[in-house]
């Protein structure tokens, strides 16, 4: 039995952060009903993979976190659509949304309203800046939050900064934070029986990823310096050119830096304290840049790793996916002949393992509204009623 079997999630989130949060629960057994407007579905369905996928409303952004979910089309702007939502919430444990703060309140679907009807419901909102503060009504995406939070200004070198992180790191970090908050709220409810309001802000998450720099700023009054691919304190933890390829070394602690200098045949460079390392950082950096050009990045990686020093040649994604280590971790799941695509599909699974009852992919990402008739039938709607709802554009 997986942790969230028997837990039902009614999910109205779209794009990346919200769907990714709910996907974590779906992998762990939650019964997830994804609600989308029939005339304006999740825009993630239209992004990624090219025209073939977008034309089917099965874009990569959606496919990445669409497995293990059921798809219901429902126009929540209509009274009938809101009525159906309330029927679904009668047997739900979690309701998730990531609309602009105030939008659902205007439709009578805000937390203060729904908690009166469903006191045990966990209501999770994900937004750019949260539901409090002067910026609560503003919207944003990952790249805008990277700019707002100071992350871009910290990324890159003097010549290249500010630089956006290549991955949508804030979206996925917000999704993981949301999944953690949902798990915590469900655990709390198991003890108290009470529902909960969760307010997750992307900008808060971005700042949480920068906590050490925030603390340093409060201590010193100076914003973080640009270090590019180098460590802010130690020369033995940084990126260097080699005879062929770039090498990232992680000689962070004293023992590791000692092993690096021993491997390089320069034992006189070993330092006994971090203060000594910091004082000699410029000289160490220059010497490492010279010595590491003697071999290729692959050769250095093996040599350092064999001597218990973290090091890696900088790789492209396709190389990583071919690495035998990756195959042993079951981070992806291969689905054969997905009906909505007419082809096989590999989707992400969990980023951790359990001894038993861990994350698992059971069903492929559904087409838009694929389970609408099934879900409404379960609520007692007849085929004729479902047909009329479809004619009226409610589903």
Beta strands, then each sheet from edge to edge (+ up, - down):
strand 1: 8-11
strand 2: 31-36
strand 3: 69-73
strand 4: 94-97
strand 5: 122-127
strand 6: 196-201
strand 7: 239-241
strand 8: 246-249
strand 9: 311-313
strand 10: 332-338
strand 11: 343-348
sheet 1: 3+ 2+ 1+ 4+ 5+ 6+
sheet 2: 7+ 8- 9+
sheet 3: 10+ 11-
end
